[in-house]
Amino acid sequence: QVQLVESGGGLVRPGGSLRLSCAASGTIFSTYAMGWYRQAPGKQREWVATITTGGTPNYIDSVKGRFTISRDNTKNTLYLQMNSLKPEDTAVYYCCTIRSGPDHWGQGTQVTVSS
């Protein structure tokens, strides 16, 4: 059974940084593409970034140049480094495994960007 546990969220001021982590268990992590999604209050969950099994990243336009997705297959962990944070980045951030689409989800971690 796949389990994903996010951590690293919190309250940060505009322009600040956070690094989210997603620890995976119960699966062969290296065989999955992985992704980060987010859901702001009153909005639908939206895709933020994905990384292939080979390490190729892809990002939604609004975070390009500010966010970096990475993975450490030796630690079964996915990361999202978020720099130059903006109030509009405020959301619950979820990691997921990806096959033909997202399938297993973590419980989410809250990111709040506010002065």
C-alpha positions as CSV (number, residue, x, y, z in Angstrom):
1,Q,0.0,0.0,0.0
2,V,1.4,3.3,-1.1
3,Q,1.8,6.0,1.6
4,L,2.8,9.6,0.9
5,V,3.5,12.0,3.8
6,E,4.2,15.7,3.1
7,S,6.0,18.1,5.4
8,G,7.7,21.5,5.4
9,G,4.7,23.8,5.0
10,G,4.2,26.8,7.2
11,L,3.7,30.6,7.3
12,V,6.2,32.7,5.3
13,R,6.3,36.3,4.3
14,P,6.2,37.3,0.6
15,G,9.5,36.8,-1.0
16,G,10.4,34.1,1.4
17,S,11.2,30.4,0.8
18,L,10.1,27.0,1.9
19,R,11.1,23.5,1.0
20,L,8.4,20.8,1.0
21,S,9.2,17.1,1.3
22,C,7.1,14.1,0.4
23,A,8.2,10.8,1.9
24,A,7.0,7.7,0.1
25,S,6.7,4.2,1.4
26,G,5.0,0.9,0.4
27,T,6.1,1.2,-3.2
28,I,9.2,1.3,-5.5
29,F,9.5,5.0,-5.5
30,S,11.9,5.2,-8.4
31,T,9.4,3.6,-10.8
32,Y,6.9,6.4,-10.4
33,A,6.7,9.8,-11.9
34,M,5.8,12.2,-9.1
35,G,3.9,15.4,-8.9
36,W,2.9,18.4,-6.7
37,Y,-0.6,19.9,-6.8
38,R,-2.1,22.6,-4.7
39,Q,-5.6,23.7,-3.7
40,A,-6.3,27.2,-2.5
41,P,-9.5,28.0,-0.5
42,G,-12.5,28.0,-2.7
43,K,-10.6,26.8,-5.8
44,Q,-10.1,23.6,-7.6
45,R,-6.9,21.6,-7.1
46,E,-4.3,22.6,-9.7
47,W,-1.2,20.9,-11.0
48,V,2.1,22.7,-10.0
49,A,4.9,20.5,-11.1
50,T,5.9,17.0,-12.1
51,I,9.1,15.1,-12.4
52,T,9.7,12.0,-14.5
53,T,11.4,8.8,-13.3
54,G,14.4,10.1,-15.2
55,G,14.4,13.4,-13.3
56,T,12.9,15.7,-16.0
57,P,10.8,18.5,-14.5
58,N,7.8,20.4,-15.8
59,Y,6.1,23.3,-14.2
60,I,2.9,25.4,-14.4
61,D,3.9,28.8,-15.9
62,S,3.1,30.7,-12.7
63,V,5.9,29.0,-10.7
64,K,8.6,28.7,-13.4
65,G,11.8,30.2,-12.2
66,R,10.7,30.2,-8.6
67,F,9.9,26.6,-7.8
68,T,12.2,23.5,-8.2
69,I,10.9,20.0,-8.1
70,S,13.5,17.2,-7.3
71,R,13.7,13.7,-6.1
72,D,16.0,11.5,-4.1
73,N,15.4,7.9,-5.0
74,T,17.8,6.7,-2.3
75,K,15.6,8.3,0.3
76,N,12.3,7.7,-1.4
77,T,11.6,11.4,-1.1
78,L,10.2,14.1,-3.4
79,Y,10.9,17.8,-2.8
80,L,9.6,21.1,-3.9
81,Q,11.9,24.1,-3.3
82,M,9.8,27.3,-3.4
83,N,11.5,30.6,-3.6
84,S,10.2,34.2,-4.1
85,L,6.8,33.1,-2.6
86,K,3.8,35.2,-3.3
87,P,0.4,35.5,-1.5
88,E,-1.2,33.7,-4.4
89,D,0.9,30.7,-3.7
90,T,-1.1,30.2,-0.5
91,A,-2.7,26.7,-0.6
92,V,-2.6,23.2,0.7
93,Y,0.1,21.4,-1.3
94,Y,-0.2,17.7,-2.1
95,C,2.2,15.2,-3.6
96,C,1.1,12.3,-5.7
97,T,2.4,9.4,-7.7
98,I,1.6,9.5,-11.4
99,R,0.9,6.7,-13.8
100,S,-1.5,7.7,-16.6
101,G,-2.6,10.4,-14.2
102,P,-2.3,11.1,-10.5
103,D,-3.3,8.1,-8.4
104,H,-2.0,8.0,-4.8
105,W,-2.1,11.2,-2.8
106,G,-0.6,12.5,0.5
107,Q,-2.6,14.3,3.1
108,G,-1.3,17.7,2.2
109,T,0.7,20.4,3.9
110,Q,-0.5,24.0,4.3
111,V,1.6,26.9,2.9
112,T,0.5,30.4,3.8
113,V,2.3,33.4,2.3
114,S,1.3,36.6,4.2
115,S,2.9,39.6,5.7
